[in-house]
Amino acid sequence: MSFPRVAVLGLSLLALGACSPGAPKGVDKDTLDAAVSRAIGDPASCLLIAEQGSGKLVYRYNTHTACARPLPACAGAGATEQQTLDQLLKATLKDGQPRTLSCSSTSDASRGVGWASGPIPGKGLVYAAMMEGDRAFPGRMMADRLASAFKDAGL
């Protein structure tokens, strides 16, 4: 006897949900989701939070697909190098330095990308965020808005 297709799909979705990080210890995921949504919420934005020492991912805002897109790294004038949010997170984990970058993400400058990353003070956590679209915030603005969101969520 085989499982009905719906049951297999349901189990697959449960397995995917189990792989997704929840929230940092002591922080309510729904509260953090709402605070991040107010700060940088958009279907094309993403936020990752990891433990400083181990690099273990403890939180993701948005889907893996939205977070994994390679976009312009915004490093230098006319640079064509691309990066993913995971690469930015790893660089920030390595050196602990904050980063705020932004640039056009299309050749006609109709869309932009903003990158922000850095340590979350006093928490042993590091974050990396990305926003892309026709209304993307610059990296510095994202960092400011996220600092407030982290405080609002108890980070």
N, C-alpha and C positions, 0 to 999 in steps of 0.2 A: 504494500500500500504506500502510495507516495503522498507527500504533503500537497495540498492545493497551492496553486501559484500565489495566492494572496498571503498564505501563511509563510511561505518562503520569503516573500517581499517584506513582510512584517518583521521577521527574524533578522533579515539583512539590515533593515533600518535600525532595529534595536542594537545590533552589533556596531553599526556606524556611530550611533549616539554614545555607546559605551566608550568608544575610542576618543571622543571629543573631550577636551579638558573642561572642567567645571569652572571653578573660581579659586583664587588664592585662599589659603586657610583663613578662617575667620571673616570671610567676606561673602555676603549673600549674592549669588550669581544674578538673580533678577534685578537687584538694586544696582549692581555694577553694569549690567546690560543697559538698564534705563539711563544711567549717568553717561555712559559712553555714547549711547544713541543721541542724547541731547547735545553732546559735545561735537561728535563727528559723524553721526549716524547718516548713512547713505547706502544704497545697495552696492556701491562700488568702493566702500571703505572697509578697512580691516584693522584690527588691533591684536597683537600677540603680547602676552606677558609670560615671562619665564623666571625661574629661580636663578639668581645670580651665580651661585656656586656650581650647581649641577647642570644648568641649562635646560632643566625639565620644563616643558610647556605646561603652564597651570591655567591659562585662560586664552580663549580665542573669541573675538567678536567678528561675526559673519562666518561664511562657509570656507572650507579649505580651498574650494575653487576660486572664490573671490580673493583669497589671501595669496594664492600661488602664482598670480599673473605676473609675468616679467614686464616691467615698465621702465621708462627712462630713469636712470640713477640720479640725474641732475647734478652730476659732479663735474663742474667746469663748463666753460662756454663752448657750445657746439658739440658737446660730448654725445656720443651715440650709444654709450654703454648702457646696458639694461641691468636691473637687479630685481630680486623678489623680496618680499617682506621677510622671509626666513633668512635671507642673506644679510639684511640689515640687522635683524635681531642677533645673529651670530657675531657680527662685527661689534655690536654694542656690548654683548656678553664678554667678548674678548678684551676690550679696552675700557669699558665702563663710561665712555664719553658720550655726551648728548649730541644728537645730530638733528638739524632742521634744514631741509632742502625743499625746493620747489622749482618747477619748470613746466614748459608746455609738453604735453604728451602726444600731440599730433603736429604734423608739419605746418598746418595752417593756424596753429595756436588757438584753435577753438576749444580745446580741452587742456586741462593741466593736471599735474600730479604733485601732491605734497607728501613729504616723508618727515616723520618725527620719531625720535627714539632717545632713550636715556634711562638712567636708574630711577626707581621710585624711592625717594629718600626715606631712610630708616626702615625699609621693609625687606631688604635682601632680594629685591625683584628688579627686573629690567623689562622695559616695554619697547615695542616698535609698532608704529602705525603708518598707514598709507591711506590716502584719499585720492581718487582719480575721477575726473569728469569735467563738465562745463562749469561747475560751481565748486570745485575743490578748493579747500582752504590752503594757504601757504603753510609750510612746515612750522614756522614760528608760532603761528596762530593755533595750529593743531596742538603743539606742545603746551601752550598756555591753557587752552580749553581742556585738554586731558588732565593737566595738573589739578584743575578745579574738580573735574569729574572723579578723579581718584579720591580726593578728599571727601566729596559728597558720598561716595560709596564705602567710606571707612578704610581706605588704603592710606 
